[in-house]
Amino acid sequence: NTSNWEFCGQVLRQRGDKLYFQVHNTIKLGDDIEIIGPNYDIIKISLGELFAAEDGTKLTEAHGGGGRQVAFVRLKKGLSIPVFAVLRRRIKK
């Protein structure tokens, strides 16, 4: 069996509307993302903006692997995402 989803990150923290996550696999602008909480709560977002955590520069994509890149996205006000929630992206075929 093949999956339509790929694990792409893990939530490190949330500061206001900024959700910081460790990138594990490539993630790009326009990707459909699901954030899955520990109780299998699923929040769906379309990746319209992506930022580098170290300096806030806008990114078009982020990569995992040896670089251990940390990025952040902005969430709608009122959303609260727990640490260690995971991000997955829909695989485009």
C-alpha positions as CSV (number, residue, x, y, z in Angstrom):
1,N,0.0,0.0,0.0
2,T,1.1,3.5,-0.7
3,S,0.1,6.6,1.3
4,N,-1.1,9.9,0.0
5,W,0.7,11.7,2.9
6,E,4.3,12.2,4.0
7,F,5.5,13.1,7.4
8,C,7.3,16.5,7.1
9,G,7.7,18.0,10.6
10,Q,7.2,18.1,14.3
11,V,6.0,21.0,16.4
12,L,8.5,22.5,18.7
13,R,6.6,25.5,20.1
14,Q,3.9,28.1,19.4
15,R,4.4,31.8,20.1
16,G,1.2,33.7,19.4
17,D,0.2,33.0,15.9
18,K,3.6,31.5,15.0
19,L,4.0,27.8,14.9
20,Y,7.6,26.6,15.0
21,F,8.4,23.2,13.7
22,Q,11.4,20.9,13.0
23,V,11.5,20.1,9.3
24,H,12.0,16.4,8.6
25,N,11.1,16.2,4.9
26,T,10.7,18.8,2.1
27,I,7.8,21.2,2.5
28,K,6.9,23.8,-0.2
29,L,4.6,26.8,-0.6
30,G,1.2,25.6,-1.9
31,D,1.4,22.2,-0.1
32,D,-1.7,20.9,1.6
33,I,-0.7,20.3,5.3
34,E,-2.4,18.5,8.1
35,I,-1.3,19.1,11.7
36,I,-2.1,16.1,13.8
37,G,-2.3,16.5,17.6
38,P,-1.8,13.8,20.2
39,N,-5.6,13.0,20.3
40,Y,-5.7,12.7,16.5
41,D,-7.2,16.2,16.2
42,I,-6.5,17.3,12.6
43,I,-6.1,20.9,11.5
44,K,-5.8,21.4,7.7
45,I,-3.9,24.3,6.2
46,S,-2.7,25.3,2.8
47,L,0.9,26.5,3.0
48,G,0.6,30.1,1.8
49,E,3.6,31.4,3.7
50,L,6.7,29.8,5.3
51,F,9.5,31.5,7.3
52,A,13.0,30.6,8.5
53,A,12.9,30.5,12.3
54,E,16.4,32.0,12.8
55,D,15.8,35.3,11.0
56,G,12.2,35.3,9.8
57,T,13.1,35.4,6.1
58,K,10.4,34.1,3.7
59,L,11.0,30.7,2.2
60,T,9.6,29.0,-0.8
61,E,10.5,25.6,0.6
62,A,12.2,24.0,3.6
63,H,14.2,20.8,3.8
64,G,14.9,18.3,6.6
65,G,17.8,15.9,6.8
66,G,21.2,16.9,8.0
67,G,20.4,20.6,8.1
68,R,17.9,20.3,10.9
69,Q,16.1,23.3,9.6
70,V,13.5,25.0,11.9
71,A,10.7,27.0,10.2
72,F,7.5,28.6,11.2
73,V,4.0,29.3,9.7
74,R,1.4,31.7,10.8
75,L,-1.9,30.3,12.1
76,K,-5.4,31.7,12.4
77,K,-5.9,33.5,15.7
78,G,-7.3,31.2,18.4
79,L,-5.7,28.0,17.2
80,S,-3.6,26.3,19.8
81,I,-1.3,23.5,18.7
82,P,0.5,21.2,21.3
83,V,4.2,20.5,21.3
84,F,5.1,17.3,19.5
85,A,2.1,17.5,17.2
86,V,3.2,16.3,13.7
87,L,2.9,17.8,10.3
88,R,2.2,15.8,7.2
89,R,1.9,17.0,3.6
90,R,-0.3,15.6,0.8
91,I,1.8,13.9,-1.8
92,K,1.1,15.4,-5.3
93,K,0.8,12.7,-7.9
